[in-house]
C-alpha cells in the first residue's frame, strides 16, 4: 500500500517533533525524515503486531501552473509481512496519514 505526502508536510512534522527545520533536497533527506517521524511518533512500537518491516520512499514533482511552480511529493510504500491482515495494514497507514493531516 502506498500514500503520498507533500514535502512541506514532512518538513512541518519534523519541526513539530524535534524543533528543527530541515531541508528536503533529495530522496535521502526524505527517507531520513520519514524514519525519524516513524520512530518519534512511536508508530513502529505501537504496531509491532502488524509486522511493518520498512517504508520505501520515492519522489516525484507535481507542477502546479508552470515548470518553476512545483511541489515535491513523496510516495511512502509500506512493506508488511505477507500474512498481515488488511485491517491491520490500514490502521497503521491511517494513523500516519492522520498525523500528517494534523501538522
Secondary structure, DSSP 8 states (H G I E B T S, - for coil): -EEEEEHHHHHHHHHHHHS------SHHHHHHHHHHHHHHTTHHHHTGGGTEEEEEEEEEEEESSSTTSEEEEEEEEEEE-TT--HHHHHHHHHHHHHHHHH-
